[in-house]
Amino acid sequence: MLNASGMPDFNALQNAFDRRSTAKIIIFLFDILWFNGEDVRSEPLRARRQLLHDLLEEVHNPLIRYSADFAEDPQSLVASACKMNLEGIIGKRGDAPYRSGRSNNWVKLKCNLRQEFVIAGISRNKGAKSGVRSLLLGVYDARGVLHYAGNVAPSVKASRNDAISKRIEPLKQKRAAFSVAPEPDQDRDYIWLKPELVCEVSFLEWTPSGEIRHAVFYAMREDKPARAVVKEQGAVIAGEEATPDDLRSSRERTGTRGSVFIANIKVTNPTRIVDGTSGKAKVELARYYDDISEWALPYLHNRPLTLVRAPDGINGELFFQKHSERVRIPGVEELPVELHPRHPPLLVANNAESLVGLAQMSVVELHSWNAVAPDLNHPDRVIFDLDPDPSLPWSAMLDAASLTKLVLHEIGLKSFAKTSGGKGFHIVVPLTRKQS
C-alpha cells in the first residue's frame, strides 16, 4: 500500500488485510524463478530481472509493478532512502544465481536498526488484570535458543491494542521461554507467552548485554514464523570502493569493443565525457534517462520533439534536430508524414529504449511540442518561458512568476510553475484542446 505521497505504508497494508479490503494492494515484482515451465534460478540475477522486466512491459495493470534498481553507489542510495524516511535498501550481486535463504549474495543496508522480534511475554501494571504495558521481545540464536532482547510499548490504536490482547490470551504459560528471563520492575507484572507472535521494531542500538535501546513498535508481522527470527547483522559499506560491475543496473550489460547495452540499446563510446565540469560520461547520461523514464514518458508520449545534441560535450558545438535525417535514432519512432505535411516525419519518444537511444546520440535537451499526435493542430497546454537577464536577482524571477500566475488566474486559467532546465521558470497552463 502506498500513502498519498506515493511512499510505502506498512500500517495501511496491515489494515487492508485486517479489513479484508485488498483491492488496492500494489505488488512489486523483483525476481523471476520459473518461466514457461523452465527453471531459471541458475541464471544470474541481472538476466532474470531483464526477463522479468520484458514480461512486465506487456502488463498494463497499475497494481503490478516492476521493482526498479539503481546504478549508483550504496552510500548515496542509502542516504537518499533515509531522506525519504524509508527503511533502507537491499543490495544484491547482479551475477549471482538464485539461492533460497540467507547468503552473502544479498545484504540489507538500513537507515536505522530495525528487525523482527519474537513476543514471548507482556508486562502490565502491578495487579492489573488486563491491558498491555509493553511487549517482551526475543531472538533465536543458531542453536535455537531464545534470548531476551528488551521490551517495547505497542504504540497502536486502541482497537489494534485490543486485537493484540485477544491474540495473547490463549498463548499464556507459566514459565518463560527465554533462556534467561528478565526480572520485572517493582510496579510491573510479567505474563509469559508461548513464543509464536512476531512484531517489527526499530531501535537505536544493541547494548553489550544483547538488549535493544530506544525501541519503537512498528507493526505485527503475520508473514514470518517465530523460529526464523534471529539477530540481524548489518552490512558495513563505509569506505568500500564500488567497482564498475557493482554500479551497473540489471538492465545493463557489456557489449563488444567497450560498448554497453542499456535497455537493449547499444551505447558506444560510453566513457566519453559529456559535461567537463562534473566529469559525467555518456553512459551516465544513458543510465539517468533510463532511470527517469517511468516519470518522463507520460509527458513525452506522442509529443513531437526538438532535440539539442552535443556530440562533443556540452561545451562543444550544439545543434538542433527535429527529424531523423540520415541517421535513425535507436528506439525513437517517426510520426506519419500526413500529420505535418510538407515536412519530414516528426520524432517521438514513447518508451525507455528511445530515451537511451537519445543519450546514445548525445541528446542533452528534449523540447516537446504542446500538442499530442494525432491532433497536432489543437494544443493541450501553453508554456510561458520566463528567462531572466543575468543582471536580475532571483527575487525578481519569483515576483515575475507570481505576477504571471495571478494574471492567468484572473482570466480563469489554472497554471503550474516548474523550474526549467536553464535558470528560469516555465509557467504551464493546461488547455482543453479547443484552441488552435
N, C-alpha and C positions, 0 to 999 in steps of 0.2 A: 504494500500500500504506500502511496506517495501522498505527502501533505500538499497544501495549497502552493507551496514553493517548489514542488517537484522533488522534495527530499524524502528518503525512506523514513517511514513512521512505523516502528515496530509495535507500538501500542495500538495503533489503528488496525494493524494486521491481526493482532490478538483479539481485539474487539470484534473484528469481522468474523473470525472463527467462532467466537463465543455466541454471536447473534445469528450465526449461520447465514450471514449476508456476504457471500464471497464473490459476487458477480463482478466486482471492480478490482479484484486482486490481479496485479501485474506479475507475470512470470518472466524473469530474466534468465536466459539460457547461456551457459558459459562453456559447455563442452559437449561432445557427442561421442558415444562409446560404440554404438552399432549403427550401421547404415545399410538399409535394404537387406537385412539378414547377415551382413558381413561384419565381423568383429574388427573394429579399427583401433582398439586400445593400444596396440603395439606401434601405431603411427605417432610421430612427435606431436606435441600439443599444438604447435604452430600449424601443422597440416590439418589436424582435427578441427581447429577453430576456423580455418579458412573454409572447410567443408560445411561447417555449421553456418557460417556467415552466408555462403552461397545459397544454402537451403532457405534461410530466413528471408532472403531477398524476394522470394516468391510468396511470402506470408504477409498479408496486409491486415493484420489484426493488432490494434494498439495494446492489447493485453499480453501479447507475446513479443518479447524484445530480445535483441542480441546484447549481451553484456560486453561492452566495448573494452579494449585495453589501450594503454597509453605508452608510447615510446619515449618516455622521459626517465630521468634518474630517480631512484627511490626517494631520496631526500626531498626533492621538490614535490613529488606526488604526495608523500605523507604530510608535508606542510600544507598543501592545498586541501587535503582531506580534513585536516584539523581545523583550518579556517572555515570549512563548510559544516563544522560540527558533526562530521562523520566519525564512525568508529575507527577507521583506518583503511588499509588496502591489503589485498592478497598479492603476493609476488610468486610467480611460477616460472620454471625453466621452460623456455619455448621448444627445446629439443627433447624433452622428456616424454616417454610413453606414459600411459595411464597406469597407476598402481593404486589400489584401494588402501585406505588407512593413512596414517601419517608417514611422511618421509621428508628427506632434505630437498626434495624437488619443489616444495612449496612452503612458504612462510607467511605468517601474519605480521604485518607492520602496523602497530596500533598507535593512536594518538594518546590514549590513556589506557591504563591497565584495565582490562575488562574480560570476564570469562564466566563460565557456568560454574555453579556450586550445587552440591547435594544439600538438601534441607533435612537434617537429622534431629531437629528439635526446635522448640519455640520457647520464648520467655514471656511471662505475664507478671503483672503487678502482684506483689505478695498477697496471697489469699483470694485473688480473683478467680472466678470460675469460667470466664470466657475472655475472648479478645486475644490479640497477638501484639506484644510489645516489640519483639524482634524475632528474626529467624536465625537459628544456629546453623552455621554453614560448615561444610567439609569437602575434602577432595581425597580421592584414592591415590595410593602410590602404586608402583609397578607390581607389588606383591598382592594387591587387592585389599590393603588395609586402609580404613577411613580415618583421616586425620582432621582434627578440629582446625578451622581456618578463620574463626571470628564470627561476627554477627552483623546483621543489617536490619534496619527498620523497613517493613514493607510499605513504602510510601505510595499507596494507591488509593483510589476512590473507595468510599465505604462499601459500595456494592461489591467491588472486587475483593476487599478485605474479608467480607462475609463469605465469598466463594472460596477463598483460601482456607478460612476456618473450617468450612464444611469438608474440604478435602483432607484436612489434617486430622479430624476427629477419628476416623477409622484406622489411622496409622499409629495411634498411641501405643507405647510399650513401656515396660518398667525399667529396662536397662538401656544405657546409652550405647549407640552403635559406634561411637568414636573410640579409637584405641586408647586415648587418654581424655576423659570427659572434663570439661571446664567446670569450675565451681561457681554457683550462682552468687550474684551480689545479694546483700542483705535485704534489699527491697524487691527482690525478684524470686519467682518460682520458675524452674526449668521443667518442661514437659518433653520427654524423649519420644522420637518418632522412628518408625521404620524408614530407612534411607531410600525412598522411592521418588520423591519430588525433586525437581531441578529448577533453579532460578538463575537468572543472569544478573551480574552485579559489576559495577565499575568501582574502582578504588585507586588510592594514591600509590600505595606500595605494599610489598610484603615485608613484614618485620623479620628480624633474625630468628624469632621463635616460631615462624611459619603462619602468622596471622596477618590479616589484611587491615590497612588503616584507611579511615575516611571512606567507608563503603557507602555506595548509593544503589538502592534497589532499582533494577531496570524492568524486568518482566519475568513471569513464569515461562519455562521452556517445556513445551509438550513434545518436542521433536527429538530430544536427546535422552538416552537411557542413563540412569544414575550411575551405573557401573562404568560408563565411558568418561566420567568427569575426573580429570586429573589436573594437576598444577601445570598451566601452560607456560612454556618458555618463550620469551620474546626474542626476536631476531635483532642482532646488532648490525646497523648499517652505517654508523658514523665512520667516516674515513675510508670506506670502501670505494675503490675506483671502478666505475661502470665500464664494461667492455662494450665494443660496438654491437656484439650479439645481444647483450643484455638490453640495449636500448631499442631493439627492433620490435615493432608490433608484430602480432601473429598474422597480420595481413601483408607482411613484408618478407621477401626472400631475395637471396643474392642471385644475380644473373651472370652472364659471361662478360669478360673484358671490363670488369669493375662496375658494371651496371647493377641496378637494384630494381626489383619489381615491387610496386606498392599497389594494392587493389588490382593486381593483374596488369598494371600499366608499367611499361619499361621506362625507367628514369636513367638516362645516360649522363655521364659526367656528374655523378651525384655530389662530389666534393667541391665542385665549382662554387666559389663564393658569390652570393647574391648581394649581400649587404656588407661592405667592407668595414663599416663602423662596428657592427655587432659580431661580425665574423660568421654570420649564418650562411649555411651552404644550401645548395639547390635541393638536396634530399630532405633537409629540414623543412623547407617550404612545402615540398610534396607531402610530408608527414602531417604538417599543420593543416593543409587543405583537406586531407583525408579525415583528420580528427574532427574538423568543424562541419563536415558535410551534412551531418544529421540536422544541424541548425540552419545551415546556409541554404540547402536545397529547396525548402518550401518557399523561399523568397526569390529563388532563381528560376523555378520551374517554368519553362516555355516563355521566358523573357529574353528577347534578343540581347546580345551582349556586344559592348565595345570594350576591347581588351587593350591594356597597356603592357607591352613586352619589354623586358630588359635582358637581352641575350648576353650583354657584357656586364651585368650587375646594375644596381640602381644608380650608381654614379657614372655609368656609361651612357651611350645613346639609347633613348627610349623612343618607341614608335607605337602608334595605334593600329589596331586591326579589327575589322568588322566581319570579314569573310575568310573562308579557308585559303583563298588564293592558290598557290601551287602546292602547299604542304597541308595535309589533313592533320588536325589536332586530335590525338587519341581520345576516344570516348565522347568527343563533342559531336552533337548532331546538327544537321542543317535543316532549316525550315523550308517548306515548299516555296518555290520561287514566286508563285502567284500571290503569296501573302504580301510581297513587297516588289511589285512589278518593276521591270527595267533596272533591276539591281541583282547582283549575285546573291545566292541564298544567305540568309542571316544565320547566326550561330546561337545555339542554346546549350546550357549545361544542366542536364537533368538527372545526373547520378554521380556517385562518388568517384567513379572511374574518370569522368570528364574533368572533375576538379584536379585530380592528379595529372591528367593529360595537360591541363593548362599550366601546371607547375613544370612539367617536362618541357613545355615551350617557353619557360621563363616569364610567365604572365604574373605581374605583381599587382595589377589593379583590374577589377571587374566592374564595369559600369553597365547596369541593367536598364532596359527600357522601362517606361512607366506603363506600358501596355503588355498584355499577355496574349500569345498566339492561341487561337487563330484570328482573334479580333484585334488587330493592331491599330485600328482607327479610333478606338474608344479606350482611353487610359483608365486604369483603376486607382491611380494615385497621381499627385503632383508633388514635386520636391522643390523647396526653396533652399538654395545653397548659399549659406552665409559664410564667406571667407573674409577674414579681417585683413586690413592693411597692417604691415609689420609694425608700424608705429603705435597701433591701438593697443590698449591694455585689455586683458581678458575680461575685466568687468564691463567693458563696452560691448563685448560679444554677448555677455549674459543679458544686458539691457536690450540689445537688438533682438535676440531670440525671444525674450519675454514680450516685447512690443509686437513682434510678428504674431506670436500666439494670441495675444489679446485682440489684434485686428481680425484675425481669422475667426476667432470666437464670436466677435460682434456680427460677422456676416453669416454665422450659422455653420461654420466648418470646424470639425474636430481636427486637432493637429497633434503630432508627436515629435518631440525633439530627440535627435540622436547625434552623437559626435561623428564627424566624418573621418575619412582616412587621413586627412591632412591636419588642419589646425582650426577648423571652424565648426559650424553646426549644419545639419540637414534638418529642415522642418518638413516632415512628411504629412501630407493630407490625403486620406483615403477618399476616393470618388466612387460614384455609383455606376460608372461606365455609360452615362448618358451623354457626356460631353465628348466632342471630337477634337 
